[in-house]
Amino acid sequence: MSMSTRFTPSNCSLRFTNPNLNRPSLSQLNPPPFTITFRSNTPAAAALTLNADQVPRLPVLAFCGGDGVNGGTGGNSGGGRRGGGGGEGEGEEDEEEIFEGNKGAAILALAAIGRSLESLPKDLAAAIEAGKIPGSVVLRYLELEKSAFFRWLLQFGGFKERLLADDLFLNKVFFECGVGIFTKTAAEYSKRKENFFNELEFVSANVLMAIVADFMLVYLPAPTVSLRPPISVNAGSIAKFFDACPDNAFQVALAGTSFSFLQRIGAIVGNGAKVFAVGTISSLVGTGVVNALINAKKAVDKSAADELETLPVVATSVGYGIYMGVSSNLRYQILAGVIEQRILEPLLHQHKLMLTAISFAVRTGNTFLGSLLWVDYCRWVGIQKAHEVE
């Protein structure tokens, strides 16, 4: 067997002092003879050849560029998600080295458990081939795949991208949806106090709208590991720009990927538009249900006809969409990208139980705060008016 490669001389060097590369599990292997030849791009340098007739043990060295988190200066290729730094010459060479390092580390992680690229989903295999994801992400996928439930969930692209970025993502969804109804009801009572029962129709509308939207508020701003293919070259410039933006404006970029300040602002704007749509639609559903209940009560109890008022559907829905697109969007992006990914995760990544508990507490507080702000916002814009206590 013979392998040949070329290298460019550099003033940098790497030295191993008395490395111990023996692995007992490989001690019985007896590979065929091989030759490795390194040829320099500089004519004056001679070729370096390594011959081996028999290697009783096979050491494996994996070289990876970047710091594993945010390395290289990206260039946006065809609207893909390599970031918007841009660069030529040495910058492009460094970027390619990082991608090759990512690919090598990922393939090495697969080889360690006897898996091949062909055994992975096509989008994940393509991302590995392109060097878009490091070996740590591949290891997380392999760990999640051990569970039958997660293996089923990983079939859905959106869940896969979010679980690869945060293995506690599903816990956070349960936190939001599970405690949402209690914290929002408590917040409504805290703000309305003695008017709580007089404004019960408003309370019901608020809680129902919030529960419908809770899932999307966790899902949309969550940091992701992008596995989507590059956008079509025929797409417009605006579509290419938003495709290159991260899902969370504050998320940590993987090695070989970088996001410009403008792209991170674009993440806030683009995500805000999505959350606005979710808020408006959920409000239409919630307000419609509440109005139906009010009309049903009026039909049964004629004396309550003067006391009960239906809610303005359009005004409430648009107002809720604006509130979610601005207040909720910013709060959840900061929560997921700054507080959890940049602060709590680095501090407590080896203490998952404590990390889960603190994340639960922080998200519960954020949900309660959102309910308080929503009541004030409704009264400020005139969507809902406070009832006077007699």
C-alpha positions as CSV (number, residue, x, y, z in Angstrom):
1,M,0.0,0.0,0.0
2,S,1.3,3.5,-0.9
3,M,0.0,6.9,0.1
4,S,1.4,10.3,-1.1
5,T,0.6,13.9,-0.1
6,R,2.1,17.3,-0.5
7,F,2.8,19.9,2.1
8,T,3.8,23.6,2.2
9,P,6.8,24.3,4.6
10,S,5.9,26.5,7.5
11,N,7.7,28.2,10.3
12,C,5.3,26.4,12.7
13,S,6.1,23.0,14.2
14,L,4.4,20.4,16.3
15,R,6.4,18.2,18.7
16,F,5.3,15.2,20.8
17,T,7.5,14.4,23.8
18,N,7.7,10.6,24.4
19,P,4.1,9.9,23.2
20,N,2.6,6.6,24.3
21,L,0.3,5.6,21.4
22,N,0.0,1.9,22.3
23,R,-3.6,0.6,22.5
24,P,-4.0,-2.9,24.0
25,S,-7.1,-3.6,22.0
26,L,-5.1,-3.1,18.8
27,S,-2.0,-5.0,19.8
28,Q,-2.8,-8.1,17.9
29,L,-3.4,-6.4,14.6
30,N,-0.9,-7.1,11.8
31,P,-1.4,-4.7,8.8
32,P,0.4,-5.1,5.5
33,P,3.5,-3.1,4.7
34,F,2.9,0.5,3.6
35,T,4.7,3.6,2.4
36,I,3.8,7.3,3.1
37,T,5.5,9.9,1.0
38,F,5.4,13.7,1.8
39,R,6.3,15.9,-1.2
40,S,6.9,19.6,-0.6
41,N,5.6,22.3,-2.9
42,T,9.0,23.9,-2.6
43,P,11.5,22.5,-5.3
44,A,14.5,22.8,-3.0
45,A,13.0,20.6,-0.4
46,A,13.5,16.8,-0.7
47,A,10.7,14.3,-0.3
48,L,10.2,12.6,3.0
49,T,9.4,8.9,2.9
50,L,8.3,6.6,5.7
51,N,8.5,2.9,5.1
52,A,7.1,0.2,7.4
53,D,7.2,-3.5,6.8
54,Q,5.2,-4.4,9.9
55,V,3.4,-2.3,12.5
56,P,2.2,-4.3,15.5
57,R,0.2,-1.4,16.9
58,L,-1.6,1.3,15.0
59,P,-1.6,4.8,16.6
60,V,-4.2,7.2,15.3
61,L,-3.5,11.0,15.2
62,A,-6.3,13.4,14.5
63,F,-5.4,17.0,13.6
64,C,-8.2,19.6,13.9
65,G,-8.0,23.4,13.2
66,G,-9.8,26.0,15.2
67,D,-10.8,26.0,18.8
68,G,-13.8,23.7,18.4
69,V,-16.2,26.6,19.0
70,N,-15.7,29.6,16.9
71,G,-12.8,29.3,14.5
72,G,-11.9,30.6,11.1
73,T,-13.2,33.5,9.1
74,G,-16.3,32.5,7.1
75,G,-17.4,33.4,3.7
76,N,-21.0,33.1,2.6
77,S,-21.1,30.6,-0.3
78,G,-24.3,30.5,-2.2
79,G,-26.3,31.7,0.8
80,G,-25.1,28.8,3.0
81,R,-24.3,29.1,6.7
82,R,-20.6,29.5,6.7
83,G,-21.0,33.0,8.0
84,G,-20.3,36.4,6.6
85,G,-16.8,37.3,7.5
86,G,-15.4,36.8,4.1
87,G,-11.8,36.5,3.2
88,E,-9.2,35.5,0.7
89,G,-5.7,34.0,0.6
90,E,-4.6,32.7,3.9
91,G,-8.1,33.2,5.4
92,E,-9.6,30.8,2.9
93,E,-6.8,28.3,3.5
94,D,-7.4,28.4,7.2
95,E,-11.1,27.9,6.7
96,E,-10.4,24.8,4.5
97,E,-8.1,23.5,7.2
98,I,-10.8,23.8,9.8
99,F,-13.4,22.1,7.5
100,E,-10.9,19.2,6.9
101,G,-10.2,19.0,10.6
102,N,-13.9,18.8,11.4
103,K,-14.4,16.1,8.8
104,G,-11.4,14.1,10.1
105,A,-12.6,14.3,13.7
106,A,-16.2,13.3,12.7
107,I,-15.1,10.3,10.6
108,L,-12.7,9.2,13.4
109,A,-15.6,9.3,15.9
110,L,-17.7,7.1,13.6
111,A,-14.8,4.7,13.0
112,A,-14.3,4.3,16.8
113,I,-17.7,2.5,17.0
114,G,-17.6,0.8,13.6
115,R,-20.0,3.2,11.8
116,S,-19.8,4.6,8.3
117,L,-21.2,7.7,6.7
118,E,-23.6,5.6,4.8
119,S,-25.3,4.6,8.0
120,L,-26.2,8.2,8.9
121,P,-29.0,10.3,7.6
122,K,-28.2,12.0,4.3
123,D,-28.3,15.5,5.6
124,L,-25.9,14.7,8.5
125,A,-23.6,12.7,6.2
126,A,-23.5,15.6,3.8
127,A,-22.6,18.0,6.6
128,I,-19.8,15.8,7.7
129,E,-18.5,15.5,4.2
130,A,-18.5,19.3,3.9
131,G,-16.7,19.7,7.2
132,K,-19.6,21.8,8.7
133,I,-19.8,20.0,12.0
134,P,-17.1,18.8,14.5
135,G,-16.7,15.4,16.0
136,S,-18.4,16.5,19.2
137,V,-21.7,17.0,17.4
138,V,-21.4,13.5,15.8
139,L,-20.8,12.0,19.2
140,R,-23.9,13.8,20.5
141,Y,-26.0,12.3,17.7
142,L,-24.7,8.8,18.3
143,E,-25.6,9.2,22.0
144,L,-29.1,10.4,21.3
145,E,-29.6,7.6,18.8
146,K,-29.3,5.1,21.6
147,S,-32.8,6.0,22.8
148,A,-35.7,4.7,20.7
149,F,-37.7,7.9,21.4
150,F,-34.9,10.3,20.4
151,R,-34.2,8.1,17.4
152,W,-37.7,8.6,16.2
153,L,-37.5,12.4,17.0
154,L,-34.3,12.7,15.0
155,Q,-36.2,11.9,11.9
156,F,-37.6,15.4,11.9
157,G,-35.1,17.9,10.6
158,G,-36.0,20.8,12.9
159,F,-35.8,18.6,16.1
160,K,-32.6,17.1,14.9
161,E,-30.9,20.5,14.4
162,R,-32.0,21.6,17.8
163,L,-31.1,18.4,19.7
164,L,-27.7,18.4,18.2
165,A,-27.1,21.9,19.5
166,D,-28.7,21.3,22.9
167,D,-29.5,17.8,24.2
168,L,-31.7,19.4,26.9
169,F,-33.9,21.1,24.2
170,L,-36.8,18.7,24.8
171,N,-36.7,19.3,28.5
172,K,-37.1,23.0,27.9
173,V,-40.1,22.4,25.7
174,F,-41.7,20.4,28.6
175,F,-40.8,23.2,31.1
176,E,-42.5,25.9,29.0
177,C,-45.7,23.9,28.2
178,G,-45.9,22.3,31.6
179,V,-45.6,25.3,33.9
180,G,-47.0,27.8,31.4
181,I,-50.6,27.5,32.5
182,F,-49.8,27.9,36.2
183,T,-47.4,30.7,36.0
184,K,-49.5,32.7,33.5
185,T,-52.6,32.3,35.7
186,A,-50.6,33.4,38.7
187,A,-49.3,36.4,36.9
188,E,-52.8,37.4,35.7
189,Y,-54.0,37.2,39.3
190,S,-51.0,39.2,40.6
191,K,-51.7,42.0,38.1
192,R,-55.5,42.0,38.3
193,K,-56.0,41.1,42.0
194,E,-59.6,41.9,43.0
195,N,-60.5,42.3,39.3
196,F,-59.4,38.8,38.5
197,F,-62.9,37.3,38.4
198,N,-64.5,40.3,36.8
199,E,-62.0,40.0,34.0
200,L,-62.0,36.2,33.8
201,E,-62.8,36.2,30.1
202,F,-59.6,38.2,29.5
203,V,-57.6,35.9,31.7
204,S,-58.9,32.8,29.8
205,A,-58.0,34.4,26.5
206,N,-54.5,35.3,27.7
207,V,-53.7,31.9,29.1
208,L,-55.1,30.0,26.1
209,M,-53.2,32.2,23.7
210,A,-50.0,31.8,25.7
211,I,-50.2,28.0,25.9
212,V,-50.7,27.7,22.2
213,A,-47.6,29.8,21.5
214,D,-45.4,28.4,24.3
215,F,-44.0,25.6,22.1
216,M,-43.1,27.8,19.2
217,L,-41.4,30.3,21.6
218,V,-39.0,27.6,22.7
219,Y,-38.7,26.0,19.2
220,L,-38.0,29.0,17.0
221,P,-35.3,30.9,18.9
222,A,-33.4,27.7,20.0
223,P,-29.8,27.5,18.8
224,T,-29.3,24.9,16.0
225,V,-26.7,22.9,14.2
226,S,-27.6,23.7,10.6
227,L,-27.9,20.7,8.4
228,R,-29.8,22.3,5.6
229,P,-28.2,22.4,2.1
230,P,-27.2,25.7,0.6
231,I,-30.0,27.8,-0.8
232,S,-30.5,27.8,-4.6
233,V,-28.1,30.1,-6.5
234,N,-31.2,31.5,-8.2
235,A,-32.7,32.7,-4.9
236,G,-32.9,36.4,-4.3
237,S,-30.4,38.4,-2.2
238,I,-32.8,38.8,0.7
239,A,-33.6,35.1,0.8
240,K,-29.8,34.3,0.7
241,F,-29.2,36.8,3.5
242,F,-31.8,35.4,5.9
243,D,-30.8,31.8,5.0
244,A,-27.2,32.6,6.1
245,C,-28.4,34.0,9.5
246,P,-28.3,31.9,12.6
247,D,-31.6,30.7,14.2
248,N,-30.5,32.4,17.5
249,A,-28.8,35.8,17.3
250,F,-26.6,35.0,20.2
251,Q,-25.8,31.3,19.6
252,V,-22.2,30.1,19.7
253,A,-20.8,29.4,16.2
254,L,-19.2,26.0,15.5
255,A,-15.7,25.7,14.3
256,G,-15.4,26.9,10.7
257,T,-18.5,29.0,11.0
258,S,-18.9,32.7,11.9
259,F,-21.7,35.1,11.8
260,S,-21.4,38.8,11.2
261,F,-23.0,41.5,13.3
262,L,-25.5,42.1,10.5
263,Q,-26.4,38.4,10.3
264,R,-27.1,38.3,14.0
265,I,-29.4,41.3,13.7
266,G,-31.0,39.5,10.8
267,A,-31.7,36.6,13.1
268,I,-33.7,38.9,15.4
269,V,-35.6,40.4,12.5
270,G,-36.3,37.1,10.8
271,N,-37.2,35.2,13.9
272,G,-39.4,38.1,15.0
273,A,-41.4,37.8,11.8
274,K,-42.0,34.1,12.4
275,V,-43.0,34.7,16.1
276,F,-45.3,37.5,15.0
277,A,-47.1,35.1,12.6
278,V,-47.3,32.4,15.4
279,G,-48.7,34.9,17.9
280,T,-51.3,36.3,15.5
281,I,-52.6,32.9,14.5
282,S,-52.6,31.5,18.0
283,S,-54.5,34.6,19.2
284,L,-57.1,34.2,16.4
285,V,-57.7,30.6,17.7
286,G,-57.7,31.6,21.4
287,T,-59.9,34.7,21.0
288,G,-62.3,32.8,18.8
289,V,-62.7,30.1,21.3
290,V,-63.2,32.6,24.2
291,N,-65.8,34.5,22.2
292,A,-67.6,31.3,21.4
293,L,-67.7,30.5,25.2
294,I,-69.0,34.0,26.0
295,N,-71.8,33.8,23.4
296,A,-72.7,30.4,24.7
297,K,-73.0,31.8,28.2
298,K,-75.1,34.7,27.0
299,A,-77.5,32.3,25.3
300,V,-77.9,30.3,28.5
301,D,-78.0,33.2,31.0
302,K,-79.8,36.2,29.6
303,S,-79.0,38.3,32.7
304,A,-75.3,38.0,31.9
305,A,-75.7,39.5,28.5
306,D,-74.9,43.0,29.7
307,E,-71.9,41.9,31.8
308,L,-70.1,39.8,29.3
309,E,-68.4,41.4,26.3
310,T,-66.7,39.6,23.4
311,L,-63.1,40.3,22.7
312,P,-62.0,42.3,19.5
313,V,-60.6,39.4,17.4
314,V,-58.5,41.4,14.9
315,A,-57.1,44.0,17.3
316,T,-56.2,41.4,20.0
317,S,-54.6,39.0,17.5
318,V,-52.4,41.6,15.8
319,G,-51.5,43.2,19.1
320,Y,-50.5,39.8,20.5
321,G,-48.4,39.1,17.4
322,I,-46.6,42.4,17.8
323,Y,-46.0,41.7,21.5
324,M,-44.5,38.3,20.7
325,G,-42.4,39.5,17.8
326,V,-40.8,42.1,19.9
327,S,-40.9,41.3,23.6
328,S,-41.1,37.5,23.6
329,N,-38.7,37.2,20.6
330,L,-35.9,39.2,22.4
331,R,-36.5,37.6,25.8
332,Y,-36.3,34.0,24.5
333,Q,-33.3,34.7,22.2
334,I,-31.4,36.1,25.1
335,L,-32.5,33.3,27.4
336,A,-31.5,30.5,25.0
337,G,-28.4,32.1,23.4
338,V,-26.8,34.0,26.3
339,I,-28.1,32.8,29.7
340,E,-28.3,29.0,28.8
341,Q,-25.7,28.4,26.0
342,R,-23.0,30.9,27.0
343,I,-23.3,31.1,30.8
344,L,-25.0,28.0,32.3
345,E,-23.9,25.4,29.8
346,P,-20.1,26.1,30.2
347,L,-20.4,26.3,34.0
348,L,-22.6,23.2,34.5
349,H,-22.0,21.0,31.4
350,Q,-20.8,18.2,33.7
351,H,-23.7,18.6,36.1
352,K,-26.8,18.0,33.9
353,L,-29.2,17.7,36.8
354,M,-28.2,21.0,38.3
355,L,-28.2,22.6,34.8
356,T,-31.7,21.3,34.2
357,A,-33.0,22.6,37.6
358,I,-31.5,26.1,37.0
359,S,-32.8,26.2,33.5
360,F,-36.3,25.3,34.8
361,A,-36.2,28.1,37.4
362,V,-35.0,30.7,34.8
363,R,-37.6,29.8,32.3
364,T,-40.3,29.8,34.9
365,G,-39.3,33.3,35.9
366,N,-39.2,34.4,32.2
367,T,-42.7,33.0,31.6
368,F,-44.1,34.8,34.7
369,L,-42.4,38.1,33.6
370,G,-43.9,37.7,30.1
371,S,-47.4,37.4,31.5
372,L,-46.9,40.6,33.6
373,L,-45.6,42.5,30.6
374,W,-48.5,41.3,28.4
375,V,-51.2,42.6,30.8
376,D,-49.5,46.0,30.9
377,Y,-49.0,46.0,27.2
378,C,-52.8,45.2,26.6
379,R,-53.8,48.1,28.8
380,W,-51.3,50.4,27.3
381,V,-52.4,49.9,23.7
382,G,-56.1,49.7,24.6
383,I,-56.8,46.1,23.7
384,Q,-58.2,45.4,27.1
385,K,-59.5,47.9,29.7
386,A,-59.5,47.4,33.4
387,H,-62.9,46.9,35.1
388,E,-63.6,49.1,38.1
389,V,-64.5,47.3,41.3
390,E,-67.9,48.4,42.7
